[in-house]
Amino acid sequence: MNSLFIGRFQPFHLGHLDAIKQALAQTKGMLFISIGSTAENYLPTNPFTTGERIQMIKAALDEAKIAPSLYMIVPIPNINNYELWPNHVEQYLPPFEKLFTCSDIVAELFTNTNKTRKNSREIIRVKKNHKISSTIVRAAMLKNKPWEKLVPSSVQKLLKNWQAQARLKNIQE
């Protein structure tokens, strides 16, 4: 049984890693890690490109020794219609039976879509073991506060190589 976990990963942090580990523990097939908002980058809430987010996810999962055969990273182009969004997501993925999410809106949208199907998907709320969000990481970077321990070390290295703090500050202006 394939599963799906969706995020923007702006940037990828320890909470994302924990959520993916939870999803993998309950997935018998492939876990599709879907990147949303792929058309947006160099913006205050979406500072990183799709390619950079793929690099962060891959580096973090490699660091965590998660076999690439267990997951597939799938970018999903934007659509500005929440009601149609779940069906839009499905167009880019092979069939999946479970959806793992931390997001109230994602859970609600897929729950509404389930109401119109014969075979509904199981929606599993991921337990938030870390009180981290990408917003918190970006805010810490902008305020020159410690952010490094909020992300896997491999992601920390990438963000430093990309001069992410300077980028975030430039984007805010």
Kinemage of the C-alpha trace (Angstrom):
@kinemage 1
@onewidth
@group {chain A} dominant
@subgroup {mainchain}
@vectorlist {calphas} color= white
{ca met a 1} P 0.000 0.000 0.000
{ca asn a 2} L 1.468 3.307 -1.127
{ca ser a 3} L 1.211 6.440 0.983
{ca leu a 4} L 1.577 10.181 0.575
{ca phe a 5} L 3.152 12.908 2.716
{ca ile a 6} L 2.841 16.496 1.444
{ca gly a 7} L 4.815 19.561 2.473
{ca arg a 8} L 6.413 22.740 1.211
{ca phe a 9} L 9.690 22.037 3.078
{ca gln a 10} L 10.755 25.717 3.259
{ca pro a 11} L 13.207 24.534 4.666
{ca phe a 12} L 13.177 20.834 5.530
{ca his a 13} L 13.480 20.478 9.341
{ca leu a 14} L 13.577 17.809 12.053
{ca gly a 15} L 9.776 17.787 12.334
{ca his a 16} L 9.529 16.857 8.647
{ca leu a 17} L 12.076 14.090 9.146
{ca asp a 18} L 10.155 12.718 12.137
{ca ala a 19} L 6.843 12.836 10.211
{ca ile a 20} L 8.392 10.961 7.282
{ca lys a 21} L 9.768 8.309 9.644
{ca gln a 22} L 6.278 7.907 11.161
{ca ala a 23} L 4.745 7.557 7.690
{ca leu a 24} L 7.376 5.046 6.576
{ca ala a 25} L 6.712 2.918 9.677
{ca gln a 26} L 3.079 2.574 8.566
{ca thr a 27} L 3.660 2.217 4.813
{ca lys a 28} L 3.975 -1.194 3.199
{ca gly a 29} L 4.673 0.150 -0.304
{ca met a 30} L 6.212 3.383 -1.515
{ca leu a 31} L 5.971 6.687 0.362
{ca phe a 32} L 5.445 9.579 -2.023
{ca ile a 33} L 6.938 12.747 -0.558
{ca ser a 34} L 5.184 15.493 -2.432
{ca ile a 35} L 6.600 19.002 -2.610
{ca gly a 36} L 3.928 21.682 -2.903
{ca ser a 37} L 4.138 25.270 -4.139
{ca thr a 38} L 6.790 24.337 -6.683
{ca ala a 39} L 6.315 27.438 -8.831
{ca glu a 40} L 7.150 29.759 -5.934
{ca asn a 41} L 10.677 30.634 -4.821
{ca tyr a 42} L 12.692 33.596 -3.600
{ca leu a 43} L 9.622 34.778 -1.654
{ca pro a 44} L 9.418 35.355 2.127
{ca thr a 45} L 7.351 32.190 2.787
{ca asn a 46} L 8.791 30.202 -0.130
{ca pro a 47} L 12.478 31.153 -0.275
{ca phe a 48} L 13.860 27.929 -1.726
{ca thr a 49} L 13.550 26.485 -5.214
{ca thr a 50} L 12.050 23.101 -5.924
{ca gly a 51} L 15.500 21.757 -6.756
{ca glu a 52} L 16.898 23.000 -3.461
{ca arg a 53} L 14.032 21.401 -1.544
{ca ile a 54} L 14.626 18.093 -3.311
{ca gln a 55} L 18.310 18.342 -2.328
{ca met a 56} L 17.399 19.054 1.313
{ca ile a 57} L 14.978 16.126 1.536
{ca lys a 58} L 17.357 13.710 -0.164
{ca ala a 59} L 20.317 14.810 1.992
{ca ala a 60} L 18.305 14.491 5.222
{ca leu a 61} L 16.938 11.057 4.317
{ca asp a 62} L 20.406 9.865 3.286
{ca glu a 63} L 21.792 11.167 6.598
{ca ala a 64} L 19.012 9.281 8.426
{ca lys a 65} L 19.963 6.145 6.459
{ca ile a 66} L 16.519 5.838 4.866
{ca ala a 67} L 16.789 3.733 1.731
{ca pro a 68} L 15.831 5.548 -1.491
{ca ser a 69} L 13.852 2.445 -2.496
{ca leu a 70} L 11.293 3.318 0.221
{ca tyr a 71} L 10.300 6.742 -1.088
{ca met a 72} L 9.864 8.914 -4.147
{ca ile a 73} L 10.051 12.719 -4.115
{ca val a 74} L 7.385 14.223 -6.381
{ca pro a 75} L 7.080 17.965 -7.073
{ca ile a 76} L 3.496 19.170 -7.557
{ca pro a 77} L 2.824 22.395 -9.501
{ca asn a 78} L 0.652 25.024 -7.863
{ca ile a 79} L -3.076 25.313 -8.330
{ca asn a 80} L -4.939 28.210 -6.797
{ca asn a 81} L -8.169 26.378 -6.034
{ca tyr a 82} L -8.273 24.490 -2.745
{ca glu a 83} L -11.420 22.570 -3.635
{ca leu a 84} L -9.771 21.107 -6.739
{ca trp a 85} L -6.359 20.692 -5.152
{ca pro a 86} L -6.648 17.037 -3.932
{ca asn a 87} L -7.627 15.866 -7.433
{ca his a 88} L -4.799 17.965 -8.875
{ca val a 89} L -2.301 16.284 -6.520
{ca glu a 90} L -3.539 12.838 -7.575
{ca gln a 91} L -2.783 13.574 -11.233
{ca tyr a 92} L 0.936 13.666 -10.467
{ca leu a 93} L 1.142 10.491 -8.393
{ca pro a 94} L 0.698 6.750 -8.775
{ca pro a 95} L -2.205 5.379 -6.699
{ca phe a 96} L -1.897 5.719 -2.928
{ca glu a 97} L -4.123 4.481 -0.112
{ca lys a 98} L -2.940 6.543 2.874
{ca leu a 99} L -2.318 10.218 3.376
{ca phe a 100} L -0.089 11.348 6.249
{ca thr a 101} L -0.351 14.989 7.257
{ca cys a 102} L 0.250 17.489 10.045
{ca ser a 103} L -1.894 20.087 8.282
{ca asp a 104} L -5.513 20.748 9.222
{ca ile a 105} L -6.314 22.133 5.768
{ca val a 106} L -4.758 19.158 3.932
{ca ala a 107} L -6.728 16.743 6.139
{ca glu a 108} L -9.961 18.666 5.546
{ca leu a 109} L -9.498 18.884 1.776
{ca phe a 110} L -8.764 15.175 1.393
{ca thr a 111} L -11.614 14.296 3.795
{ca asn a 112} L -13.995 16.281 1.570
{ca thr a 113} L -12.650 14.504 -1.510
{ca asn a 114} L -13.125 11.142 0.233
{ca lys a 115} L -16.855 11.870 0.561
{ca thr a 116} L -17.261 11.723 -3.215
{ca arg a 117} L -15.355 8.449 -3.788
{ca lys a 118} L -16.195 4.806 -3.514
{ca asn a 119} L -12.767 3.902 -2.152
{ca ser a 120} L -11.732 6.559 0.301
{ca arg a 121} L -8.194 7.017 1.509
{ca glu a 122} L -7.136 6.676 5.091
{ca ile a 123} L -6.069 10.050 6.463
{ca ile a 124} L -3.544 9.740 9.276
{ca arg a 125} L -2.625 12.710 11.433
{ca val a 126} L 1.083 12.651 12.116
{ca lys a 127} L 2.041 13.190 15.742
{ca lys a 128} L 4.078 16.383 16.148
{ca asn a 129} L 6.954 15.187 18.328
{ca his a 130} L 8.949 18.346 17.565
{ca lys a 131} L 7.564 21.838 18.063
{ca ile a 132} L 9.184 23.027 14.843
{ca ser a 133} L 7.848 24.638 11.707
{ca ser a 134} L 9.582 26.076 8.671
{ca thr a 135} L 8.210 29.462 9.755
{ca ile a 136} L 10.072 29.110 13.071
{ca val a 137} L 13.295 28.132 11.280
{ca arg a 138} L 13.052 31.071 8.859
{ca ala a 139} L 12.252 33.509 11.698
{ca ala a 140} L 15.277 32.321 13.688
{ca met a 141} L 17.483 32.753 10.637
{ca leu a 142} L 16.166 36.274 10.039
{ca lys a 143} L 16.735 37.284 13.681
{ca asn a 144} L 20.223 35.724 13.822
{ca lys a 145} L 18.991 33.324 16.504
{ca pro a 146} L 20.121 29.690 16.723
{ca trp a 147} L 18.397 27.693 13.984
{ca glu a 148} L 20.978 25.020 13.226
{ca lys a 149} L 19.604 22.470 15.713
{ca leu a 150} L 16.137 22.702 14.124
{ca val a 151} L 17.291 21.043 10.893
{ca pro a 152} L 19.288 17.896 10.119
{ca ser a 153} L 23.034 18.601 9.906
{ca ser a 154} L 23.036 17.793 6.182
{ca val a 155} L 20.353 20.455 5.611
{ca gln a 156} L 22.265 22.902 7.804
{ca lys a 157} L 25.305 22.495 5.528
{ca leu a 158} L 23.231 23.065 2.394
{ca leu a 159} L 21.565 26.172 3.836
{ca lys a 160} L 24.931 27.617 4.808
{ca asn a 161} L 26.368 26.852 1.331
{ca trp a 162} L 23.398 28.625 -0.246
{ca gln a 163} L 23.810 31.584 2.143
{ca ala a 164} L 20.174 31.107 3.099
{ca gln a 165} L 20.236 33.689 5.895
{ca ala a 166} L 21.396 36.406 3.513
{ca arg a 167} L 18.806 35.313 0.947
{ca leu a 168} L 15.998 35.494 3.511
{ca lys a 169} L 17.073 38.978 4.571
{ca asn a 170} L 17.289 40.156 0.942
{ca ile a 171} L 13.845 38.729 0.173
{ca gln a 172} L 12.308 40.571 3.141
{ca glu a 173} L 13.419 43.946 1.826
